[in-house]
Amino acid sequence: MDADRAEALKELSGLTEDPPPEVPAGDENLTTWNESPDLTGHAAPTFPPDDETDIAEELTEEGVEEADVDRRRAAKDEYRSDAS
């Protein structure tokens, strides 16, 4: 039973005797994680919306329209259940 506990502890602690994974050819000197993100790449440009509508206003209008459709559907369903 002590051998089982020792084996379980070994498995849970993550200590294994397996060799480390092989490094694919060409990746021996891979040091991406050591480089600062500021040293590579560039910031993507930002563009204003094509039209002059306010995004918040547009989303509000869509929400009002969806709420109106939902109220109409609910009223229609209520009317059908009362008629039955």
C-alpha positions in Angstrom: 0.0 0.0 0.0 2.9 2.4 0.7 4.1 1.7 -2.9 0.7 2.8 -4.2 0.8 6.0 -2.2 4.3 6.8 -3.3 3.3 6.2 -7.0 0.2 8.4 -6.6 2.3 11.2 -4.9 4.8 10.9 -7.8 2.1 11.2 -10.4 0.3 14.1 -8.6 3.5 16.1 -8.1 4.2 16.1 -11.8 7.7 14.6 -11.4 8.2 12.1 -14.1 11.2 10.4 -15.6 10.0 11.1 -19.1 12.5 13.0 -21.2 11.6 16.5 -22.3 9.8 16.8 -25.6 11.9 17.1 -28.7 12.5 20.5 -30.2 11.6 20.7 -33.9 14.4 21.5 -36.3 14.9 25.3 -36.6 13.4 26.0 -33.2 16.6 25.5 -31.2 17.2 29.2 -30.8 13.6 30.3 -30.5 13.5 33.1 -28.0 10.1 34.8 -28.8 9.2 34.8 -25.1 12.3 36.8 -24.3 11.5 39.6 -26.7 9.5 42.6 -25.7 6.3 43.1 -27.7 7.4 46.7 -28.4 10.4 45.4 -30.3 8.4 43.5 -32.9 5.3 44.3 -34.9 3.4 47.6 -35.1 0.2 49.1 -34.0 -2.7 48.7 -36.4 -4.2 51.9 -37.6 -7.6 52.8 -36.4 -10.3 54.2 -38.7 -13.5 56.1 -37.7 -16.8 54.6 -38.9 -17.6 55.3 -42.6 -20.7 57.2 -41.8 -21.3 59.8 -39.2 -23.8 57.8 -37.1 -23.1 57.4 -33.5 -22.5 53.7 -32.6 -24.3 54.1 -29.3 -27.3 55.7 -30.9 -27.4 52.9 -33.5 -27.3 50.2 -30.9 -30.0 51.9 -28.8 -32.3 52.1 -31.8 -31.7 48.4 -32.6 -32.5 47.5 -29.0 -35.7 49.6 -29.0 -36.8 47.9 -32.3 -36.1 44.4 -30.8 -38.0 45.2 -27.7 -41.0 46.4 -29.8 -40.9 43.1 -31.7 -40.8 41.1 -28.5 -43.7 43.1 -27.0 -45.8 42.5 -30.1 -45.0 38.7 -30.1 -45.9 38.5 -26.4 -49.2 40.3 -27.0 -50.0 38.0 -29.9 -49.3 34.9 -27.8 -51.4 36.3 -25.0 -54.3 37.0 -27.4 -54.1 33.5 -28.7 -54.1 31.9 -25.2 -57.1 34.1 -24.2 -59.0 33.1 -27.3 -58.6 29.4 -26.6 
